Amino acid sequence: MVGTWRILFVCTANLNRSVTAEGLFKNWAGVETKSAGTTEWAANPLTQEVCAWADQIFVMEEYHRKQVLGRCGGAAEIACKIVLLGIEDVYFFNDPELVRLLLKLVPPYMPPDILLQNKEKNTCE
């Protein structure tokens, strides 16, 4: 892969899970991150533009996957970008267990060159 890998993290309110994920990976070499929420009162509401921007979309729950597909148009094009992490809404911002889960679940989907550039960060100890 050449260039920057753009990833979007989606949860309900964009207050805890997706914001934690955005912050966790934003300083990785070759990675650009954004986060969004599916509710109308989310800090950064999910839009068609942010979905189009992303190379990969990580959603926390099945509900979020359905919201992305419903709001972002081009269902087939968007569907192939979505990864369901299966992280329930039981964590607060920067919760150590949430960070551990994200470090375990997200890197397997990253391009190999991104993993090599960030091998010291790719740990879920």
N, C-alpha and C positions, 0 to 999 in steps of 0.2 A: 504494500500500500504506500502511496506517495501522498503527502499532504497531511491534512488534519482529519481525524475521525471525529465527527460531530454526533454527540449522544444526548438524547432527551430522556429525562426521568419523569414519570407521571405518577401522581397519587391523587388523593381526593382534594385536600385543601392546600397543597403545596406549602405546608408548614413544617413537617417533620421528615417523613421518609424521602420524598423526592429532593428536598432541599439538602438533606444530609448527603445523599448520593451525589448531587451536583457538586457540593463542596469537596467531597472526598476525592473525586476524580478530576476536578478542574485544573489541578497543578501537575497532572501527568503529562509527560512529553508527548506531543502529537495528538492530544485530546482537547476538544472544546466541548463544554457542557452547558446545558440549560435544563430547567425544570419547569413543570407546569402542573396545575391542578384541574380536576374535572368539574368542580363546582363553580357557580357564577361568582362566588365571593372569594375564590382562590387568589392568593397573592399575585400569581402569574397564571391567568386562565389559559387553558388549552386552546390553541388556534390552528387553523389550517396552515398558516404560514410557518409556525414553529415545527409542525409535523413534516412539512416539505423540506425544511432546513436540515432535519436530522438524517444521519446515515443509519442510525439504530435508535429504536424507541424502547426503553425499558419501562414496563408497567408493573405496579406492585401487585395488583389483583385482577382477576378475570373481568370484573366490572369496568376497570380502567381500559382494558383492551377493547371492550365493546364501545366505550365512549370515544376512544381514538378512532375506531373504524367508522362510527356514526358521524363524527364531526369533521374528519379530515379528508373526506372524499377520496376518490381513487382507491377503493377498497383493496384491490389486488396489489397495487403498488405499495400501499401503506401496510397491509397485512404482513408482507414479507420482511418488513423492518421491525416488527413488534416481537419483543421477548417478554414473556410472563415470568416474573421473579417469584411470585407466590409469597410475598411478605405482607402479613396482616397488619392492620392498623392498631398496633399495640405498643409502638415505640415512640419515644420522644426524640426531639432533635439531637443528633450526635450521640444517641444511646450506644454504648460500647457493643452491645449485642447486635444492633442494627448495622453498625460499621463492620463487624465481623461477618455478618451475612452478606453484605454488599461485596466485600472483598473476596468472598467465596463464590458468589453467584455471577457477578458481572465479568470478571476477567476471562472466563472460558469463551466468551463471545467476542473478545477483542481480536483484532488482526495480530498475527504473530510479531510483526515489527513493532507494534505498540507495546506488546508484552516485553519484548527484548529491551526496549528503551527504558522501561519502568520496572525491571525485574526486582529492584530493591523495594519497591512499593507494593509489589504483588504478593502480599503475604496476609494470611488471616490468623496469625498467632494469637 
